[in-house]
Amino acid sequence: MIQGTGSNVGKSLLVSGLARAFLRRGLKVMPFKPQNLSNNAAVTADGGEIGRSQALQALAARVPASVHMNPILLKSEEGGSLQVIVQGRRLAASSLEARADMKRNILPRVLESFAHVEAQADLVLVEGAGSPAETNLRRGDLANMGFAQAANVPVILAGDVDRGGVIAAIVGTHCVLEPEDRDRIKGFLINRFRGDVELFGEGLSDIVRRTGWPSLGIVPWFDRAADLPAEDILDLMPVAKVGKPSGAIRIVVPVLEGVSNFDDFDPLRLEPDVDLRLIHSGEALPGDAELVVLTGSKSTVADLGQFRDQGWDIDLQAHYRRGGAILGLCGGYQMLGRAVHDPTGVEGAPGDVAGLGLLDVETVIEEDKRLAVVTGRHVETGSPVRGYEIHLGRTDGADCARPFLQIEGQPAGASSPDGQVAGCYLHGLFSSDPFREAFLGSLRKGVSQSRGDRLSHDARVEGALDVLADHVEAALDLDAILSIARTRQ
């Protein structure tokens, strides 16, 4: 199990790199994360949802993603509550107080999933969450040492040198852990080192002396992390860019509090002539954008309120009057309609809220969640598409007579009569290379042309995973890591 000295120390990428590296050594590798807090989910082949990072790790290991790889997925909702997904299915929305009791009851399900994964693998790589040093969370913990103790899994501790204070982070973790948890850690590694690793030799020796844990290596900064789906796109992109690059297509994405499945934009972020800009609270939607995209949302009604509070509804109307294109994905599609109805209070208090009115459709939020991996085509261009649907709600109206997509032979989504506004429920849309090329071509309108150096999105991800495997194999003692894994009896 790879645990970290804190959140965002690179655990997800480390597990991905190790998975591909050990796969190349002839082992069948499976990823596992007992608990993940993320609105960025993936739909699995067995019909459930898991954290996007575990889907990437499954891809690295070249195994189908399964609900058992991430048995608990927590999604934040309005009012501080959490949607609890257990083995791929929505269990409940709970307050933080109720979740502590729920965890104790869920542990058997977590261990059941771990046993399912372990039975299929030569090696299971488990990713922790946050840090085991958060001693206030130790009671009832399922994410780190609570799971490691219950499943008898040895632990490697990862520290991030780039954020500073890595010696204190690792040694401090050693100091605050209870003896039985401390003894479960069998070694440590340093991640995200910039410069000459030889310069950290004295620091490495100091950590070993103070903790007694062996060093498993120092992983240099990985430049191609941006080529891989991120746990959080906000970690990879600047808050704002100054000026619009010459000839670029500017695509604007307002960032809402309930934003989900933001990996939809990874393929656009990597396009050579696309200027993808995230717009945060307090910023206006720029007037020179070719396209505004409304993202998926875990709280459509609440995010509509935030959208209006920021004045973005006025900016969006101005963008539309200038002839700009607008695309809504999932929750963003729902927001573009005339109204959103939540008769049973799935997202909060029961009621109705006016939408942005740019599509002649209305949405009814329903209890049952749609989870499906699908294929289809873009109606206007005939380009093939693939992706997944993960949503609560049904959307109908006059503009559905002009479907944006055909999914499994059925019309899906909607378009405005003038073609400027469209929406659909399909996530992963831009990962489909023919669609992305055709869609971006429609935005260029002859002003800018592709530079011709595009790479298939899937090929780019696969190539980055291979380079990541080379990267960690050169930096870490993989034989020692495998020996640690084999100490589990």
N, C-alpha and C positions, 0 to 999 in steps of 0.2 A: 504494500500500500504506500502510495506517495502522498504524504501529508506536507503541509506548508507552514512556514512561520507566520503566514498571514494570507489574506485573500489576494488574488492576482499576482502570485509569485511565479506563475507559469506552469502550474501542475498539469493543466489540460494538454498543453503542447508537449510537455515531457512524456506524458503517458502515450500520446500519439506517436511521438518519435520512437519511444521504446517498443511500442507495439509493432511498428513496421520493421525495426531493427531485429527483434526476436523472431518475427515472422520469416525474415530472410535467413535466419539460422535454422529454419525447418520446424519451428514450433507452431502449434495452433494456439493463438493468443486471443483472449477475450477481455474487453474492458468492463469495468464495473464502477459505479459510483452510488453508494447507498442513498445519499440524499443530495439533491441539487436545488438551489433557489435561483430560478431563472425564468423569464418570460420568453426565452428564445428556445422553442421546442422543435422537435422533429417527429414526424409520424413514422412508425416502424412497419415492417412488413407484416407483423402479427397484429396490426390494427390498434396500436396504442400510441402514446406520446412519451418521449423521453427528452432529456436535455440535449441541445444541439451538440455540445462538446462530446457526449458519448456517441452520437451518430458519427462524428468525425473520427473518433477513436476506432469505431467499428470499421469504418472505411479504411483506416490505416492498417487494421488487422485483416482486412479483406474477409470479413464475416458479415452476415446480415444483421442489421441493428434489431434488437429485441427489447421489449418492455422490461425484461429482467435485468438488463444492463444498468438501469437507473430506476429502481423500484419506487423511490419517493421523489416526486418533482413538486416543488412548491412554487406557486405563481402569486405575485402580489396583486391585490385587488383594492378597490376603493375603501377608504376608512380603516386601513391598517390590517384588514383581514387577509388571509392567504387561501388560495385555492389549493387543495391537497389532491395530488394525482398519485394513486397507488397502483403499481404494476400496470401503468398505462391508462388507467381510467380515473375520471374525476370522482373522488370520494366525498368531498365536502368543502365548504368554505368555512374557515375557522378563525377565531381570534387568536392572538399570540398566546393568551392564557390557556385556551382550550387545547392548543397544539401540543403543549408539554404532556398532557395526559394522553393525547392521541398517539404520540410517539411510542410510549411504552406498549401500547396495544399493537402497533404496527411492526415492531421489531421481528416477530415471527415471520411476517411476510417478507421482510428484507432478507432474513436468513434463508428463507425458501428460495427467493430469487438468486441469491448468491450460490446456493447449492445447485440450482439449475444451470447457471453459467459455468460453474466449476466442473460439472460433470462432462462438459463438452470441450474442455480446454486442457492443453498441456501447461499453460501459464495464464493466470488471471492477474491483470494489472488494475489495482483499485485506486481511484482518485478520491482524496479527502476533500473537505470543503472548509474554507476559512482556516482556522488554526486550532490545534489541540491546546494551545496556551490560553485559550479563552475559558479559564477555569470556572467562570460563572455559568457556563453552558454545559459543564461536564455531566451533571446529573441529567439522565435521560438522553444523553448524546447518542446520535446515530450516525453522524457525519464523519467522525474521526476515531478517537480512542474507544468510544462506546461500541462502535462496530468492530474495530480491530480486536478488542478483548472478546466480544461475543463470538466472533468467527475465528479467533486464534490466528490472526494474520500479522506477520512481521511488517515493520514500518520503516520507511526511509524518509527523512526529513529534508525538505527543500527550502533553501533560503534565497532571496532575491538581492543580489549585491547592488543592482542598479539603483534601487530606491534608497540605499544607504543604511548603515547600521546593521549589516548582516551578521557580524560577530555577536552583537548584543542580542539580536533576534534568535539566533540558534542557541547561544549559551543561556539566554533568558528563558527560552522554552524548556531547556534542561532543568533549570532551577525551579520552575513553577509546577512542573508535572509531579503527580504522585509517583512513588517508586515503581509501582506495577506498570504504569503507563510509560514512564521513562525507560524501563527495561525492555519495553516492546520495540523501541527504536534501535535499529541495528546498524545505522550509518546515516550520513548526511551528504548532501551535495549542494553546490553553489550554482545558481542559475543567473543568466543574463550579464555575464562579465564582459566589459568593454576594455580593450587594450591587451597588454601582455599578462597572461595568467601567472607567469613566474613571479611577478611583482607581489602576488598575494600569498606567496609561500609562507611567510611568517604568520600572517593572519590565519591560514589554514592550520598551521601547527598549534596556534593558540587555542583554536576551537577544539582540536583533538585533545589537547592537554586538559582543558577545562571540563570537557564532557565525557571523555573516554570513548566517544563514538568514532569509528574510522571514517575517513573521507573517501567518497566514491568518485570524486572528480569535480571539475569546474566546467560548466557549460558556457561557452561564449555567447554573446548576443547573436540572435538568429535573425538575419536581415530579411529572410523571406517569410516571416510570420504573417506579413500583410497579404500573402497569396493564399492563406488558409482562412476558412470561416472563423470569425472571431466570436468569443463568448459575448463580447460587447463591442459593437462597431464604434462606440464612442471612445474606446481606448485607442483606436487606430487612426482616428481622423481629427484634424484640428477643429476648434470651435468655429472658426471662420477663415475664409480665404480673402485676400486682398486683390480685388480686380478679377476680371474674367479672362482666362487665357485666350489668346487670339484663335479664332476658329473652333473653339470648344463648344460643346453642347452643355449648357448649365442645367442640371437637374437638382431641384430643391426638395428637401425632406424636412418638414416641421417635426421637431422632436417633442412628443407628448409624454406625459408621465406614465401612461399605461402602455407605451410602445412595446410591441412584441414581434418576434420573428424578423428582427432587423437584418439578419443575414440575407434577406431578399436582395439587399443592395450590394453585396460583395462583388458580384460580377460587374456591376456598373462602376464600382469604385476602381476596378482594375482596367477599365477601358481607357485606351490612350488619349482619346479626344473627348472624354466626358469629364466635366467639372462637377463632381457630386458635392453638394454643400448641405450640411446639417444646420438647421435654423433652430436656435434655442430661445427660451423665454427671454423677452426683452428685445429681440431682434425683429425687424420687419421682414416679410417675404420679399426678396429682391425683385425688382421690376424687369430684369433682363434674362429671366429664366425661360427656357423653352418648355420645361415640364415641371409641374409640382406633383409630388407623390404623397398621398396620405397613407400612412403605414397601418399595419395590423395593430390591434389594441386589445388589452385585457379588460378595459373598462370604457366601452364606446361612449356611453352617456356622459361619464365624467370627463373624458377627453374632449368631447364636443364642447363642454363648458369651458375647459382650458383654452381650446382653439379660439373661442369667441372672446374670452378674457384677454387674450394676447392681441386681439384685433386682426387675427389672421383671416377671419371670414371676410373682412373688408378687403384685405390684400388679395385674397383668392378671387373675389369677384372682379377686382381690377385686372388681375392676371388673365382671367377669362375674357374680359372685354377687349384686352389687347390681342386676343387670338391665341393665347397660350394653351397648351395641352394640360389636362389634369387626369391623373390615374389614382383610383382608390383600391387598395388591397385589403381584403378581409374587413376588419373594423373600419378602415378608411373608406371602403366601398359603402358600408352601412351609413357612415357620416354624410356621404355625398347625396343621399336621398332626401325625400321630403320629411320623413319622420322615422323615429326609432321608438318602438313600443316594447315595454318590458312589463307585461301584465302580471307576472308572478313574482317580480322582484328578484330576478336572477342576479342582476348587477347592483342591487341596492333596493331602495324603496320602489314599489310598483308605480308605474306611470308612463307617460308619453313625453317625448321631447322632440322639438322641431329639428330637422336636419339642415344641411347647408343648401338644399334645394337645387343642386346642379344636375341631379338625375331624377327622373320621374319614377321613383321606386320608393317603397317603404319596407322597413324591416321589423319583424317580430322576434324578439329574443326568446329562445326556448331552452328548456332544461337539458335536452339531449344534445350532446356534442357530436358534430360530424368529424370523423377521423378517417381519412382515406388517402392512399397514394394513387395518383391518377395520371392519365395521359390524354392528350387531345390535340387541338389545333387552334390557331388564331384565325378567326373568321375572315378578317380583312385580307390577310396575306396568305392564308393557308399554311403558315409555318407550324411545324409540330411543336408542341409544348409538353412538359412533364412537370410534376411537382406534387404537392400535398395540400389537402384541405384540413383545417383544424379550427372549427368555429362553432359558436352557439348562435343560432338564429336562421331565419328564412327571409329572403328578400324577393319581393315581387313588385311588378308595376309595368306601366306602358313601355318604358325603355328596355325592358327585358325582351321585347319583341325584336330588338337589335342586339343580339348577344355578342359579347366581346370574344367569347371562346365557344368551342364545342368540346365538351368533356365526356369521354366514353359515349360519343354519339348523341349527346343531349346538349341543348343550348345552355350556356352558363354565362352569368354576368350580364352587363347592360352597357349600352352606349347612348349618348345624347344624339338627337337628330342631326346636329351639325358635326358630329364626330369628334368634337374637342374634349369631351368628358367621357370616361369609361371607368368601369369597376368590375372586380371579380373576387372570388374567394380563393384563388389559386396562389399558394406560396411557392417560391422557387421558380417563378415564371422566367426571370432573367437568366437563370442557369441554362436555359435551352438556347443554344447558340444560334440556330436559324431565326428564332423569334427575336432574340435580342438584336441581331444584325438588322432585321427588317424593321423593327420598332424604332431603333436609333436612326435608321435611314429616313424614316418618315419625319423625324424631328429636324434633320439637317436641312431639308427643303432646298438643297442645292448650294447652300452657303458653305458647308464644310464637308469634306469627304473623309472616309476612313483612311487611316495611314497604312492599312494593309498588314499591320504587324499583330493582329489579334491572334490569340491562341485559344483553342477550345477551353472553356472554363473547367471542365472535368479534367482535361489533360494538364492544365496549370496546377490544379489541386494535387493530382497524382504526382506530378513532378516535384512539387514542394514537399510532399510527404517523404519521397525518396531522399531528397536533399536533407530534410530534417533527421531522418534515420542515420544518414552519414554523419551528420553534425553531432548527434548524441553519442553515437558509437565511438567517434574519435575522442570525445571528451570524458566519457564515463567508463568505469570498469564494469562492463556488462557481465563478465564471468562472476564477479563478486555479487552483483545484483541477483543473478540467477541462483547463486549459492544461498543468498539470504532467503529467496523465495522457497527454496527447497528445505529450509529449516522448519517449515510448517508441517506438522504431523497430523 
